[in-house]
Amino acid sequence: MAELLFHGVGKRKTSTARVWLKPGSGEISINKKAFDIYFPILTVRETIIRPFKLTNTQGKFDVVANIIGGGWSSQAQAFAHGITKALIAFNGDLRAELKKAGLITRDPRMKERKKYGRKAARKRFQYSKR
Protein backbone atom coordinates (compact mmCIF):
# COMPACT_ATOMS: atom_id res chain seq x y z
CA MET A 1 0.00 0.00 0.00
CA ALA A 2 1.28 3.47 -0.87
CA GLU A 3 1.99 6.00 1.87
CA LEU A 4 -0.30 8.96 2.36
CA LEU A 5 1.57 12.08 1.30
CA PHE A 6 0.15 15.59 1.23
CA HIS A 7 2.00 18.16 -0.88
CA GLY A 8 2.08 21.95 -0.79
CA VAL A 9 4.21 24.63 -2.43
CA GLY A 10 4.77 27.89 -0.57
CA LYS A 11 6.37 31.05 -1.92
CA ARG A 12 7.60 34.37 -0.52
CA LYS A 13 9.85 36.89 -2.32
CA THR A 14 12.38 34.68 -4.16
CA SER A 15 12.01 31.66 -1.83
CA THR A 16 10.17 28.52 -2.81
CA ALA A 17 9.36 25.73 -0.35
CA ARG A 18 8.12 22.34 -1.53
CA VAL A 19 6.57 20.60 1.47
CA TRP A 20 5.41 17.02 1.97
CA LEU A 21 3.41 15.89 5.02
CA LYS A 22 2.95 12.29 6.03
CA PRO A 23 1.32 10.95 9.18
CA GLY A 24 4.00 10.40 11.81
CA SER A 25 5.59 11.63 15.02
CA GLY A 26 6.22 15.32 14.21
CA GLU A 27 9.74 15.10 12.79
CA ILE A 28 10.70 18.03 10.53
CA SER A 29 13.60 18.00 8.05
CA ILE A 30 14.56 20.74 5.62
CA ASN A 31 17.01 20.08 2.78
CA LYS A 32 18.02 16.87 4.61
CA LYS A 33 18.90 18.81 7.79
CA ALA A 34 17.18 18.87 11.17
CA PHE A 35 14.64 21.63 11.87
CA ASP A 36 16.64 23.06 14.82
CA ILE A 37 19.86 23.21 12.81
CA TYR A 38 18.37 24.79 9.65
CA PHE A 39 16.37 27.42 11.59
CA PRO A 40 18.26 28.10 14.86
CA ILE A 41 16.17 31.18 15.80
CA LEU A 42 13.22 30.34 18.05
CA THR A 43 10.83 33.03 16.77
CA VAL A 44 11.36 31.84 13.19
CA ARG A 45 10.58 28.26 14.20
CA GLU A 46 7.37 29.43 15.87
CA THR A 47 6.37 31.21 12.64
CA ILE A 48 6.81 27.95 10.78
CA ILE A 49 4.82 25.71 13.15
CA ARG A 50 1.97 28.24 13.51
CA PRO A 51 -0.30 26.41 10.99
CA PHE A 52 0.05 23.21 13.06
CA LYS A 53 -0.78 25.01 16.32
CA LEU A 54 -3.88 26.68 14.85
CA THR A 55 -5.26 23.40 13.52
CA ASN A 56 -4.24 21.25 16.54
CA THR A 57 -2.15 18.94 14.32
CA GLN A 58 1.23 19.59 15.96
CA GLY A 59 3.19 16.34 16.30
CA LYS A 60 0.85 14.39 14.02
CA PHE A 61 2.83 14.77 10.77
CA ASP A 62 6.39 14.20 9.63
CA VAL A 63 7.44 17.08 7.41
CA VAL A 64 9.99 16.93 4.60
CA ALA A 65 10.79 20.14 2.73
CA ASN A 66 13.05 21.41 -0.03
CA ILE A 67 13.63 25.15 0.20
CA ILE A 68 15.52 27.20 -2.38
CA GLY A 69 16.23 30.91 -2.83
CA GLY A 70 15.98 33.96 -0.61
CA GLY A 71 17.12 34.52 2.95
CA TRP A 72 16.15 32.82 6.20
CA SER A 73 13.15 35.05 6.85
CA SER A 74 11.49 34.59 3.46
CA GLN A 75 12.37 30.88 3.51
CA ALA A 76 10.56 30.52 6.85
CA GLN A 77 7.48 32.32 5.56
CA ALA A 78 7.49 30.25 2.36
CA PHE A 79 7.79 27.09 4.46
CA ALA A 80 4.79 28.10 6.61
CA HIS A 81 2.82 28.83 3.43
CA GLY A 82 3.71 25.39 2.05
CA ILE A 83 2.66 23.68 5.29
CA THR A 84 -0.65 25.55 5.15
CA LYS A 85 -1.35 24.35 1.60
CA ALA A 86 -0.40 20.77 2.50
CA LEU A 87 -2.73 20.84 5.53
CA ILE A 88 -5.57 21.99 3.26
CA ALA A 89 -4.78 19.08 0.93
CA PHE A 90 -5.03 16.80 3.99
CA ASN A 91 -8.34 18.22 5.20
CA GLY A 92 -10.29 20.94 3.37
CA ASP A 93 -12.24 21.76 6.55
CA LEU A 94 -9.11 23.40 8.02
CA ARG A 95 -9.20 26.08 5.31
CA ALA A 96 -11.57 28.44 7.15
CA GLU A 97 -9.42 28.52 10.28
CA LEU A 98 -6.18 29.02 8.31
CA LYS A 99 -7.75 31.73 6.14
CA LYS A 100 -8.96 33.60 9.22
CA ALA A 101 -5.36 33.64 10.50
CA GLY A 102 -4.17 34.98 7.11
CA LEU A 103 -1.91 32.02 6.31
CA ILE A 104 -3.39 31.01 2.94
CA THR A 105 -2.72 34.29 1.12
CA ARG A 106 0.65 34.45 -0.62
CA ASP A 107 2.51 37.67 0.21
CA PRO A 108 2.95 39.27 -3.24
CA ARG A 109 5.63 41.81 -2.28
CA MET A 110 8.80 41.47 -4.34
CA LYS A 111 11.99 43.48 -4.68
CA GLU A 112 11.57 46.28 -7.21
CA ARG A 113 13.97 46.07 -10.15
CA LYS A 114 16.79 48.55 -10.74
CA LYS A 115 16.03 51.15 -13.43
CA TYR A 116 18.48 52.56 -15.96
CA GLY A 117 19.88 56.02 -15.22
CA ARG A 118 19.45 55.41 -11.51
CA LYS A 119 21.62 54.06 -8.72
CA ALA A 120 18.93 51.60 -7.53
CA ALA A 121 15.20 51.05 -8.03
CA ARG A 122 14.30 54.59 -6.95
CA LYS A 123 17.53 56.16 -5.68
CA ARG A 124 19.11 58.67 -8.00
CA PHE A 125 22.72 59.68 -8.42
CA GLN A 126 23.80 62.73 -6.39
CA TYR A 127 22.76 66.00 -8.03
CA SER A 128 25.42 68.68 -8.40
CA LYS A 129 24.10 72.21 -8.97
CA ARG A 130 27.53 73.65 -9.92
BELUR-V823382 format. One record per helix or strand of 2 or more residues. SS is the DSSP state (A for helix, B for strand). FROM is the first residue (numbers start at 1). TO is the last residue. If there is no record, write none. Layout:
BEGIN
SS,FROM,TO ; SS,FROM,TO
END
This chain:
BEGIN
B,6,12 ; B,15,23 ; B,28,30 ; B,33,34 ; A,35,38 ; A,42,55 ; B,61,68 ; A,72,90 ; A,92,100
END
